[in-house]
Amino acid sequence: MTLTWIRQPPASYRLQRLSGMSLFATLSPRELKIIDGMLHDRQYLANEIIFDEGEEGQALYIILSGVVSINRRREHGDEFIANLTEGNFFGDVALLDNSPRSAQAKAAENCEVAVFFRADFSSLLETNAVIGYKISLELARLNSRRLRDSLDDVSRSEAL
């Protein structure tokens, strides 16, 4: 009797992208497929606003292609924060709470994003607590790093 191994189909582009992201790094392939099934694809044209500063945050965005510009409004005009490219994500705090967005996200060029809505994340926490826990822990680590980095920046600027 000859055993033939069943070949798994190659992972989708989006699934490959997810597996390389720090937010999902601790998830198994099966868990990643569950997350992949919860994501919603969106396309934005160059200069289209994805979300505006001050809006209620409702989702995390994963850039599949293109560039997204993050900016803040200031008295003297817009303040550039960052250009994010394929494989980056933004809006992640919205998974945890519904506070107003602290910046504007705008497509710097045509882009495609996968959107993970807070409502879907909340359902995930109820139906699959292990996956929800893993993502929540990574979000906590990310926000902790951001806080430390911003405190380091303040300390450096005070030293000057």
LINHUGI-V386440 format. One line per field, one symbol per residue. burial: # if it has 16 or more other ideal C-beta (glycine too) atoms within 10 Angstrom, else .. A space follows every 10 residues. Layout:
burial=???
This chain:
burial=.......... ...##.##.. ..##..#... ##..##.##. ...#.....# #.#...#.## ####.##### #......... ...#....## #####..... #.######.. ########.# #..#...... ##.###.##. .......... ..........
